[in-house]
Structure formats: structure tokens, C-alpha cells
Amino acid sequence: IPEQRRIAEILDTLDEAIQKTEALIEKLKAMKQGLVHDLLTRGLDENGKLRDPKAHPEQFKDSPLGRIPKEWEIRPLEKTATLQRGFDLPIHQRKRGNVPVFGSNGIDGYHNISKVEGPGVITGRSGTIGSVYYSDDSYWPLNTTLYVKSFHGNYPKFIALLLESLRLHRFTAATGVPSLNRNFVHPIPVIVPKRVEQIRIVSYVEKYQDRIRTEKQYLEKLKLLKKGLMHDLLTGKVRVKHMEQLACDIYKKASVIFKADRKFSVFLNQLVEDEALHDEIISRASSCLLNNEIRIPQSINIDQNTKNHIEKPLKESYKC
């Protein structure tokens, strides 16, 4: 029972760390969505600061889509990023290679030749409608996708952000099999900044994407740690006498992962100290029992007579 209770405590701590990371990822995603909306309507000035229409109304102008920065233009999507239907490529016709083949769900496999030169932007046409993917390399877009045939001088990564913001799944054709018709979305008016500002906007957003990616990696590590720990515990590979040190290691790793959350990090560091102390106490007790001797730590300042007086009855009680 004590061992089962200890196992439950360790797993509960990992579950808490996993839940906290998942919540942080969702929070970062929501922040990114709000940030992208602001960036695509207000943009960044030469100093990399988000423009403020209230503080600096002179930097904005009226448009059919509301107030936008003076230097920006409104164009139909077709004149900003022309979309084209992809190409058929059955699995049995694919040959071994490293060219990514994109379907409506992202990379669907690889081939030995490309159909479109990179960098490229692809979106789902049927199946998963409106999902947007970016490729640095040349690629093959399947006929379940639409790809950007012409960027009209715009920054490809910015076009990917723009298409994501349009929520293209809203324009699904009313047919038996839902699909995205490029003729429905080409006339959509979009706000387009200068290319130099497009690059600034993408760089700003990528900081959030990198943070989300990092947190996802931490989350996977925590899940793997939990999975491996459960296997070791349930198979008896790790026993109670090792649990305190194991717990100490887990709390120490978690305190590094969550160092940005000062309150939680302090809590984890306290658990590290508690487990380390517990481990030391158990180790000393185990050593004493195995060696059939009880020793008073030398750091305690007592005279030899008192030390002998304490040790004698303890030695008697632990004699086999």
C-alpha cells in the first residue's frame, strides 16, 4: 500500500505538469490568433512596434474594410495570391524520393520529382477544407489541394498567414462532397502591406510559433516520461527505495521546464528539497539496518559518553 500510494503521488505530479503545459499551449494559441488579427489590420512600424490607430490616427486611412495603415492596399485575393488546383498522383505511381507530396491533411508521402518549385503555400481543397501548409522546398500538390501559383511579389510566409486568417472553410461549395472552389475565394478583398512589412510581421509571429513548438516538445517529453515511469513501476523495475530519488529528478526537471512560472517553479524546487531529504533519511536508515549499526551523525555536537548511551539501546533493538 505505501508503494502504491507513492506511485500515485509521482504520477499525479506528472499529470499536473502535463495539464499545466496543455493549458499553456492553448493560451499561447489564443494569444497568437489575436496577435495575427492585430498584425494583419494594424501592422508593425519601422521600429517593430504595433501601430496604434488611437494614439496615431494620422498613420491610418479609411477603407471598405475599415481603418488600415496608409501605405497598405486592398486587392482581390486573386491579385495577391493566385490559387490553382493540384495534380493527381496515385500512390502506386509514386517513386522513392524526398519531394514532399501535399494532400488536404498536409504531407501525404514523398516522390522523386516535384511539380511546383518552393517556397510554396498549399491549402486543402477537399477532405480537410482550408487548412494551410507551407513548404520551403519544391513539392507536389495533390488534386485534393489548391496551391499558390503566383505570389505577385508577396512574401510566401505572409501569404500563408493571410490564407489562415481568411478561414477558407467558410467558402465550401454546396455540393454532395464538400470542396473549396478557387473561383469563390479569388474575388475576396484582402489587405496587403508592403513586402518589407510582411517580413516584419512574419518574424514577429514566428516568435509565438517557436514558443508553441517548444511547449509541445516539453509536453511530449512529459508524456513519454510518464509512460516510461508507469511501465517501470508496474513491472517492478523501480521499487520504493528508489522512488524518492526518482521523484527528486522529476521535480527538478519540471522546475526547469516551468521556470517562467515563478510560483509553480518555487513549489517544484521545494518538492526537490523535500524528496532529497527524504531520500537521505531512507538511505541512512537502510545503511544502518544492513550494517547492523546505528550511528549518530558526526555533525551533532555531543560528548562520547552521551553518544554511547544513545547508541547502546538502539544497537540492542536492531540485533538480529
C-alpha positions in Angstrom: 0.0 0.0 0.0 2.7 2.6 0.8 4.4 1.8 -2.5 1.1 2.2 -4.4 0.5 5.5 -2.7 3.9 6.7 -3.6 3.5 5.7 -7.2 0.2 7.6 -7.3 1.9 10.7 -5.9 4.6 10.7 -8.6 2.1 10.1 -11.4 -0.2 12.8 -10.0 2.7 15.3 -10.1 3.4 14.4 -13.8 -0.3 14.7 -14.6 -0.4 18.1 -13.1 2.7 19.2 -15.2 1.1 17.8 -18.3 -2.2 19.6 -17.7 -0.4 22.8 -17.0 1.6 22.6 -20.2 -1.5 21.8 -22.3 -3.3 24.8 -20.8 -0.3 27.0 -21.6 -0.2 25.8 -25.2 -3.9 26.6 -25.6 -3.3 30.0 -24.1 -0.4 30.7 -26.5 -2.5 29.6 -29.5 -5.3 32.0 -28.5 -2.8 34.8 -28.0 -1.3 34.1 -31.4 -4.7 34.2 -33.1 -5.4 37.6 -31.5 -1.9 38.8 -32.4 -2.3 37.8 -36.0 -5.6 39.7 -36.3 -3.9 42.9 -35.0 -0.9 42.5 -37.2 -3.0 41.9 -40.3 -5.0 45.1 -39.7 -2.6 47.4 -38.0 0.9 46.1 -38.9 4.3 47.0 -37.5 6.1 50.3 -37.9 9.8 50.7 -38.8 10.7 50.1 -35.1 8.8 46.8 -34.9 6.0 48.3 -32.8 2.3 47.6 -33.3 0.7 50.6 -34.8 -2.0 52.3 -32.6 -4.9 53.9 -34.5 -6.0 55.9 -31.4 -2.6 57.3 -30.5 -1.5 57.9 -34.1 -4.7 58.3 -36.2 -2.5 60.1 -38.9 -0.9 56.7 -39.7 -4.2 55.3 -40.9 -6.8 55.8 -43.6 -10.4 54.8 -44.2 -11.1 51.8 -46.5 -14.0 49.5 -47.4 -12.6 47.1 -44.8 -12.2 49.7 -42.1 -9.3 51.8 -40.9 -6.0 50.5 -42.3 -2.4 51.8 -42.4 -1.9 54.5 -45.1 0.7 52.5 -47.0 -1.4 49.4 -47.3 -3.6 48.4 -50.3 -6.8 46.4 -50.7 -6.7 43.9 -53.6 -8.7 40.8 -54.5 -7.1 37.6 -53.4 -6.5 36.5 -57.0 -4.2 39.5 -57.5 -2.4 38.8 -54.2 -2.1 35.0 -54.2 -3.5 33.2 -57.3 -4.7 29.7 -56.4 -4.5 26.6 -58.7 -5.8 23.1 -58.3 -3.2 20.4 -57.6 -2.3 17.3 -59.6 -3.3 13.7 -59.4 -0.6 11.3 -58.2 -1.9 7.8 -57.2 0.2 6.0 -54.6 1.1 3.2 -57.0 2.7 5.8 -59.3 4.9 7.4 -56.7 8.6 6.6 -56.7 11.1 6.7 -53.9 12.4 10.2 -53.3 12.5 13.2 -50.9 10.0 15.5 -52.6 7.0 16.1 -50.2 3.6 15.3 -51.6 0.9 17.5 -50.1 -2.7 16.5 -49.6 -5.5 18.3 -47.8 -4.1 16.9 -44.4 -0.5 18.0 -45.1 2.3 15.8 -46.2 0.8 12.6 -47.7 4.1 11.0 -48.7 7.1 11.5 -51.0 8.0 11.3 -54.6 11.2 11.6 -56.7 10.1 14.6 -58.8 8.4 17.9 -57.9 5.5 19.7 -59.7 5.9 23.1 -58.1 9.1 25.0 -57.1 9.4 26.1 -53.5 8.8 28.0 -51.4 5.1 27.2 -51.6 1.8 27.5 -49.8 -0.9 24.9 -50.0 -4.4 24.7 -48.7 -6.9 21.8 -48.5 -9.5 21.8 -51.4 -11.5 18.7 -50.4 -11.4 16.5 -47.3 -9.8 18.9 -44.8 -11.0 22.2 -46.1 -9.0 25.4 -45.7 -6.0 24.0 -43.7 -2.9 25.9 -44.8 0.6 24.4 -45.2 4.0 26.0 -46.0 6.9 24.3 -47.8 10.4 25.8 -48.2 11.3 23.1 -50.7 9.8 22.2 -54.1 6.8 19.9 -53.8 3.9 18.0 -55.4 0.4 19.3 -54.5 -2.3 16.7 -55.0 -5.6 17.4 -56.6 -7.2 17.5 -53.2 -5.4 20.8 -52.7 -5.1 24.3 -54.0 -1.6 25.8 -54.2 -0.4 29.3 -54.7 0.5 29.6 -58.4 1.7 33.2 -58.2 2.6 35.3 -55.1 2.5 38.5 -57.1 5.8 39.6 -55.4 4.4 39.0 -51.9 6.3 37.2 -49.1 5.2 33.5 -49.2 5.1 33.0 -45.4 3.0 36.1 -45.1 0.6 34.7 -47.7 0.3 31.6 -45.6 -0.7 33.8 -42.6 -3.2 35.7 -44.7 -4.9 32.5 -46.0 -5.1 31.1 -42.5 -6.8 34.3 -41.3 -9.4 34.1 -44.1 -10.9 30.8 -42.6 -11.4 29.4 -46.1 -13.6 26.6 -44.9 -16.4 29.2 -44.8 -16.4 29.1 -48.6 -17.1 25.4 -49.1 -19.1 24.8 -52.2 -22.7 23.5 -51.6 -22.2 20.1 -53.2 -22.6 16.5 -52.1 -18.8 16.3 -51.4 -17.7 19.5 -49.6 -14.9 21.2 -51.6 -13.3 24.6 -51.9 -13.7 26.3 -55.3 -11.0 28.8 -56.0 -13.5 30.9 -58.1 -15.4 31.5 -54.9 -12.4 32.9 -52.9 -10.5 34.7 -55.6 -12.7 37.8 -55.5 -12.3 38.2 -51.7 -10.8 41.6 -50.9 -7.7 41.4 -48.7 -5.4 44.0 -47.0 -1.9 43.9 -48.3 1.1 45.7 -46.7 4.4 46.3 -48.4 6.7 43.3 -48.7 9.2 44.7 -46.2 6.5 44.9 -43.6 5.2 41.5 -44.5 8.6 40.1 -43.5 8.5 42.0 -40.2 5.0 40.6 -39.4 6.0 37.0 -40.1 9.2 37.4 -38.0 7.0 38.7 -35.1 4.5 35.8 -35.4 7.2 33.2 -35.6 8.4 34.0 -32.1 5.0 32.8 -30.8 5.1 29.8 -33.1 8.5 28.9 -31.8 7.3 29.1 -28.2 4.3 26.9 -29.0 6.5 24.4 -30.7 8.9 24.4 -27.7 6.0 23.8 -25.3 4.7 21.0 -27.5 8.1 19.3 -27.3 8.1 19.7 -23.5 4.6 18.2 -23.4 5.7 15.2 -25.4 8.7 14.7 -23.1 6.5 14.7 -20.1 4.1 12.2 -21.6 7.0 9.9 -22.6 8.4 10.3 -19.0 5.0 9.3 -17.6 4.6 6.4 -20.0 8.1 5.1 -19.2 7.7 5.6 -15.5 4.4 3.7 -15.4 6.0 0.8 -17.2 9.0 0.7 -14.8 6.8 1.0 -11.8 4.2 -1.6 -12.9 6.8 -4.1 -13.9 8.7 -3.7 -10.7 11.8 -2.2 -12.4 11.7 0.7 -10.0 11.0 -0.1 -6.3 10.0 2.1 -3.3 13.6 2.5 -2.1 14.4 4.3 -5.4 11.2 6.4 -5.6 12.4 9.4 -3.6 15.4 9.9 -5.9 13.3 9.4 -8.9 10.7 11.9 -7.7 13.5 14.3 -6.9 14.8 14.0 -10.5 11.3 14.5 -11.9 10.6 17.6 -9.8 14.0 19.1 -10.7 13.4 18.6 -14.5 9.9 20.1 -14.1 11.2 23.1 -12.3 13.4 23.9 -15.3 10.6 23.4 -17.7 8.3 25.7 -15.8 10.9 28.3 -14.7 8.8 31.0 -16.4 6.0 30.3 -13.9 7.8 31.5 -10.8 5.1 30.3 -8.3 5.0 26.8 -9.8 8.8 26.7 -10.1 9.3 27.6 -6.5 6.8 24.9 -5.5 8.7 22.3 -7.5 12.0 23.3 -6.1 10.6 22.9 -2.6 9.5 19.3 -3.6 13.0 18.7 -4.8 14.4 19.6 -1.4 11.8 17.5 0.4 12.4 14.4 -1.7 16.2 14.8 -1.4 15.9 15.0 2.4 13.6 12.0 2.5 16.0 10.0 0.2 18.9 10.8 2.6 16.9 9.7 5.6 15.9 6.4 4.0 19.5 5.8 2.7 20.9 6.3 6.2 18.3 4.1 7.8 18.8 1.4 5.2 22.6 1.5 5.7 22.2 1.3 9.4 19.9 -1.7 9.2 22.1 -3.5 6.6 25.2 -3.0 8.6 23.5 -3.7 11.9 24.8 -0.5 13.4 23.2 2.9 14.3 25.4 5.9 14.1 24.7 9.4 15.2 25.6 11.9 12.5 29.0 13.5 13.4 27.7 16.9 12.7 25.7 16.7 16.0 28.0 18.0 18.8 27.6 15.7 21.8 30.2 14.1 24.0 31.2 10.4 23.6 29.5 9.2 26.8 26.2 10.6 25.7 26.7 9.2 22.2 27.4 5.7 23.6 24.4 6.0 25.9 22.1 6.6 22.9 23.7 4.1 20.6 23.7 1.1 23.0 19.9 0.6 23.3 19.4 1.2 19.6 22.1 -1.4 18.7 20.4 -3.9 21.1 17.0 -3.3 19.5 18.3 -3.9 15.9 20.3 -7.1 16.7 19.1 -10.0 14.6 
